[in-house]
Amino acid sequence: MTNHEFETKLLHQPQFRDKQTGAVNVPLYYSSTYHQESIDEFGQFDYSRSGNPTRQALEEAIAELEGGSRGFAFASGMAAISSAFMLLSAGDHVLVSKDVYGGAFRVITEVLTQFGIDHTFIDMTDMDETARNVRPNTKVIYIETPSNPCLNITDIEGVAKIAKANGCLTFVDNTFMTPLLQKPLDLGADLVLHSATKFLSGHSDVVAGLAVAKDEALGKRMAFIQNSCGTILGVQDCWLLLRGMKTLSVRLKQSSESAREIAQYLHHHPAIEEVYYPGFSFHAGYPIHKRQATGAGAVVSFRLASKNCARIFVNRMKIPVFAVSLGAVESILSYPATMSHAAMPVVEREKRGITDGLLRLSVGLEHVDDLLADIKQALVAVQQSRPVIHR
């Protein structure tokens, strides 16, 4: 499949077609254990924590799409991230993008520290700051680009070079871009991570995490951790995720086109203080993002003047779901301060630009004109609520 384009790979993998029946969808193997023919030699599968044919099809598919040697399916995005951090040992140090997802922040600050693993949050858009903070015991540099929710951009290739020069591994959370728009392993990363709940699944019906190791040696270490800890994805969710991934390209392309129109409208609206969108030529990370990704994605964040303005906007919006998560066929409007980054203390949130007026919109597949009309009427309400200053 290596000579085919990405869209073809999404639909046609050798493991997708059942060899016995010719079925074009991967069968669901609801089996916890497998009969063995001999006391001396076991077959490919023995117990489904260690391996399942349905899960294997998913893991092979994501490895192919990301260009890695081995893929892994976990029970959630945080299960994938936590399992990756289990490659570390007591006394190790990890460098982390300061504007990381709140769940990752929680694991790093409240779980890893219990096992003697130290961390430093840095502005990873600054290569000099990244290089200066590498310690002799730094083992992992953890990147999230575009970051959640302010969509800051990190130079994956630049960080990977720093990591390799210091004997570190580079982990990249590729949730917002997916392998359709960004290939971290091709840029030098060692491990790519996904909350597959989001764009890869795309239908708000699966909670899942994926990881792909660039080389077989790291893949073996991840396989040991996955099997030892048992944080695997269930068979039904593997099947649903495989189905969702088949339409990734058409979904994300359409949503991205709508997101661009919405971002442009918000940028010119007087009630909006700032728009965070890597597709803008004036975005601080635009040159880097344009070099390492093939699109801006379907997420737009924007800042209103206050929490009250954000509340009015949310209450007036009619089309998007107001909820945690993103990347679905329906648009999802989120309030990072109490949703994705609720685990982060207020002081830390504000340092990262996650203010009380910040909202994040994951654009879905609704007609863009309907979304724009909805946004316009909500912003009218915001403007009407603000006090008139008489001069």
C-alpha positions in Angstrom: 0.0 0.0 0.0 3.0 2.3 0.3 2.7 3.6 -3.3 -0.9 4.7 -2.9 -2.2 8.1 -1.8 -3.4 8.7 1.8 -7.1 8.6 0.8 -6.7 5.2 -0.8 -4.8 3.9 2.2 -7.7 4.9 4.4 -10.0 2.5 2.5 -7.7 -0.3 1.4 -5.5 -2.1 3.8 -4.7 -5.8 3.3 -6.0 -6.6 6.8 -9.4 -4.9 6.1 -10.6 -7.8 3.9 -11.5 -11.1 5.5 -9.5 -13.8 3.7 -12.0 -16.6 4.5 -15.2 -14.9 3.4 -14.2 -11.9 1.3 -16.0 -9.6 3.7 -14.9 -6.0 3.1 -15.1 -5.0 6.8 -12.9 -6.4 9.5 -14.7 -9.0 11.6 -15.4 -8.4 15.2 -13.5 -11.1 17.2 -15.4 -11.2 20.5 -13.1 -13.7 22.1 -11.0 -13.3 25.3 -9.0 -16.4 24.7 -7.9 -18.7 21.8 -7.6 -22.5 21.5 -4.0 -23.7 21.1 -3.2 -26.9 19.2 -0.1 -27.9 21.2 1.4 -27.6 24.6 4.7 -26.8 23.0 3.7 -24.1 20.5 1.1 -21.4 20.6 -0.6 -19.6 17.7 -0.5 -15.9 16.9 -3.1 -15.1 19.5 -3.5 -16.5 23.0 -5.3 -13.9 25.1 -6.9 -10.7 23.9 -5.1 -8.4 26.3 -2.0 -9.4 24.4 -3.5 -9.4 20.9 -6.8 -9.5 19.1 -7.4 -9.7 15.4 -9.8 -6.8 15.2 -7.4 -4.6 17.3 -4.5 -5.7 15.2 -6.2 -4.5 12.0 -6.6 -1.1 13.6 -3.0 -1.0 14.9 -1.6 -2.0 11.6 -3.7 0.6 9.8 -2.6 3.6 12.0 1.0 2.5 11.7 0.7 2.5 7.9 -1.0 5.9 7.9 1.6 7.5 10.2 4.5 5.8 8.5 5.7 4.0 11.6 6.8 0.5 12.4 4.2 -0.4 14.9 0.8 0.9 16.1 -1.1 0.5 19.4 -4.7 1.0 20.3 -5.6 2.2 23.9 -8.7 2.7 25.9 -8.4 6.5 25.6 -6.1 9.2 24.5 -4.9 9.6 28.0 -4.3 5.9 28.3 -2.0 6.2 25.2 -0.2 9.3 26.7 0.2 7.7 30.1 1.5 4.4 28.6 4.0 6.4 26.6 5.3 8.1 29.8 5.8 4.7 31.3 8.8 4.4 29.1 10.4 6.7 31.7 12.0 5.7 35.0 12.5 7.3 38.4 15.1 10.1 38.1 14.2 10.9 34.5 13.2 14.3 33.3 10.7 15.3 30.6 10.4 18.6 28.8 6.8 19.5 27.9 5.1 22.2 25.8 3.7 24.7 28.4 0.3 24.9 26.7 -0.3 21.2 26.8 -3.8 19.5 27.1 -5.1 19.7 30.7 -5.3 15.9 31.1 -1.6 15.6 30.1 -0.8 18.4 32.5 -2.5 16.5 35.3 -0.7 13.2 34.6 2.7 15.0 34.4 2.3 17.1 37.5 0.3 14.8 39.8 1.1 11.2 38.7 4.6 11.1 37.2 6.0 13.1 40.2 4.9 10.3 42.5 7.3 8.0 40.6 10.2 10.4 40.8 9.9 11.7 37.2 10.6 15.4 37.0 9.3 17.8 34.4 9.7 21.3 33.0 7.1 23.3 31.1 8.6 25.5 28.5 7.6 27.6 25.5 8.5 25.0 22.9 7.9 27.5 20.1 11.3 28.9 21.2 14.1 26.6 20.1 16.7 28.4 22.3 14.5 27.9 25.4 14.0 24.3 24.5 17.7 23.6 24.1 18.6 25.5 27.3 16.2 23.4 29.4 17.5 20.0 28.3 19.2 18.3 31.3 21.6 15.4 31.5 18.6 13.3 32.7 16.1 14.5 30.1 14.7 11.5 28.3 11.6 12.8 26.5 10.6 16.0 24.8 6.8 16.1 24.6 5.2 18.3 21.8 1.7 19.2 21.2 1.3 21.1 17.9 -1.0 22.8 17.2 -1.4 23.2 20.9 -4.8 22.9 22.7 -6.5 25.4 22.9 -4.4 28.4 21.7 -3.1 26.6 18.6 0.6 27.5 19.1 3.0 25.9 16.7 6.1 23.9 17.5 8.8 23.1 15.0 8.8 19.3 15.2 11.9 18.9 13.1 13.8 21.5 15.1 12.9 19.9 18.4 13.6 16.4 17.2 17.1 17.5 16.2 17.7 18.9 19.7 16.3 15.7 21.2 18.6 13.5 19.1 21.6 15.6 19.9 20.9 15.0 23.6 19.9 11.3 23.4 16.2 12.1 24.1 13.0 10.7 22.6 10.5 13.0 20.9 6.8 12.4 21.5 4.2 14.4 19.4 0.5 14.6 20.1 -1.0 14.7 16.6 -4.6 14.8 17.5 -5.6 18.1 15.9 -3.9 17.4 12.6 -4.1 13.6 12.2 -1.8 11.9 9.7 -3.8 13.4 6.9 -2.4 16.9 7.5 0.8 16.2 9.5 3.4 13.3 9.7 5.5 13.8 12.8 7.5 10.6 12.3 8.7 11.9 8.9 9.9 15.0 10.7 12.1 13.1 13.2 9.7 12.3 16.0 10.0 8.9 17.7 6.4 8.4 18.9 3.2 9.9 17.7 0.1 10.0 19.9 -3.6 10.5 19.2 -6.8 11.0 21.1 -8.6 8.9 18.4 -11.9 10.0 20.1 -11.5 13.1 18.0 -11.0 13.5 14.2 -9.9 9.9 13.6 -13.2 8.5 14.9 -15.2 11.6 14.0 -18.6 10.6 15.3 -18.7 11.2 19.0 -19.3 7.6 19.7 -15.9 6.2 20.6 -13.3 7.0 23.3 -9.9 5.7 22.1 -6.2 6.5 22.0 -3.6 5.5 19.4 0.2 5.5 19.4 2.7 4.8 16.7 6.4 4.0 17.2 8.8 5.0 14.5 11.2 2.0 14.9 10.8 -1.6 16.0 12.9 -1.2 19.1 10.7 1.5 20.6 7.7 -0.5 19.3 8.7 -3.5 21.4 9.0 -1.4 24.5 5.5 0.1 23.9 4.1 -3.4 23.3 5.5 -4.6 26.6 3.9 -1.7 28.4 0.5 -2.1 26.6 0.4 -5.8 27.4 1.6 -5.4 31.0 -0.8 -2.6 31.9 -3.7 -3.9 29.8 -4.9 -0.4 28.8 -6.2 -1.8 25.5 -9.1 -0.7 23.3 -12.1 -3.0 23.3 -13.1 -4.8 20.1 -16.3 -2.9 19.4 -14.5 0.4 19.7 -11.7 -0.8 17.5 -14.3 -1.7 14.8 -16.1 1.7 15.1 -12.8 3.5 15.0 -11.8 1.7 11.8 -15.1 2.6 10.3 -14.7 6.3 11.3 -11.2 6.5 9.9 -12.4 5.5 6.4 -14.0 8.9 6.0 -11.3 11.0 7.7 -10.2 12.7 4.5 -13.5 14.0 3.3 -14.6 15.0 6.8 -11.5 16.9 7.8 -11.2 18.6 4.4 -14.7 19.9 4.5 -14.5 21.0 8.2 -11.2 22.7 7.5 -12.7 24.7 4.7 -15.5 25.9 6.9 -13.1 26.6 9.8 -11.2 29.0 7.5 -14.3 31.0 6.6 -15.3 31.2 10.3 -11.9 32.2 11.4 -11.8 35.0 8.9 -15.2 36.3 10.0 -14.3 36.2 13.7 -11.0 38.0 13.0 -12.9 41.0 11.6 -15.6 41.2 14.2 -15.3 44.0 16.8 -16.5 41.8 19.7 -13.7 39.3 19.2 -10.4 40.3 20.9 -8.2 37.6 19.3 -8.6 34.6 17.0 -6.2 31.7 17.3 -5.9 29.9 13.9 -2.7 28.6 12.3 -4.1 29.2 8.8 -3.6 33.0 9.2 -0.4 34.3 7.5 0.1 36.6 10.6 -0.1 33.7 13.0 3.2 33.5 14.9 3.8 29.9 13.9 2.4 30.1 10.3 5.7 29.7 8.4 6.6 26.6 10.5 3.1 25.1 10.3 3.0 25.6 6.5 6.3 23.8 6.2 5.4 20.8 8.4 1.6 20.4 7.8 -0.6 20.5 4.7 -3.6 22.3 6.3 -4.7 24.4 9.2 -7.3 22.0 10.5 -10.8 22.4 11.7 -10.3 24.0 15.2 -10.6 27.8 15.8 -10.2 29.4 19.2 -11.2 32.9 20.0 -11.2 35.3 22.9 -14.1 37.4 24.0 -13.8 40.3 26.5 -15.0 38.4 29.6 -16.5 35.3 31.1 -19.9 37.0 30.9 -19.5 37.6 27.2 -18.5 34.0 26.7 -21.5 32.9 28.7 -23.9 35.0 26.5 -22.3 33.7 23.3 -22.6 30.1 24.4 -26.2 30.5 25.6 -27.2 32.1 22.3 -25.5 29.6 20.0 -28.0 27.1 18.6 -26.2 24.7 16.2 -23.0 23.5 17.9 -23.0 21.1 20.7 -21.7 22.8 23.9 -19.5 20.0 25.2 -16.1 18.5 26.0 -14.2 17.1 23.0 -13.8 18.0 19.4 -13.3 16.6 15.9 -16.8 15.3 15.3 -19.2 15.5 12.4 -21.2 18.0 14.5 -19.6 21.3 15.5 -18.6 21.3 19.2 -18.2 24.5 21.2 -16.1 24.3 24.3 -15.1 26.5 27.2 -11.4 25.4 27.9 -11.2 27.0 31.4 -13.7 24.6 32.8 -13.6 21.8 30.3 -10.3 20.7 28.5 -8.1 22.6 31.0 -10.2 22.3 34.2 -7.3 20.3 35.8 -5.0 23.2 35.3 -4.8 25.8 38.2 -6.2 29.3 37.3 -2.7 30.9 37.5 -1.2 28.3 35.1 -4.1 28.6 32.7 -3.8 32.4 32.5 0.0 32.1 31.9 -0.9 30.1 28.8 -3.5 32.5 27.5 -6.5 30.3 28.6 -8.6 33.2 29.8 -12.1 33.3 31.1 -13.2 34.7 27.7 -11.6 32.0 25.6 -13.8 29.6 23.6 -12.8 26.8 21.2 -14.9 25.8 18.2 -14.3 22.5 16.5 -16.1 23.0 13.2 -18.2 20.1 11.9 -20.0 19.3 8.7 -22.9 21.6 9.0 -23.3 24.1 6.1 -20.9 27.0 6.8 -23.5 29.6 6.0 -25.7 28.2 8.8 -22.8 28.2 11.3 -21.9 31.8 10.3 -25.5 33.0 10.7 -25.6 31.3 14.2 -22.3 33.0 15.2 -23.4 36.4 13.9 -26.6 36.3 16.0 -24.8 35.2 19.1 -22.2 38.0 18.7 -25.1 40.5 18.3 -26.3 39.5 21.8 -22.7 39.8 23.1 -22.4 43.4 21.8 -25.9 44.4 23.1 -24.9 43.2 26.6 -21.8 45.3 26.9 -22.2 48.7 28.6 -22.2 51.8 26.4 -19.4 54.2 27.4 -20.5 57.8 27.0 -17.7 60.2 26.3 
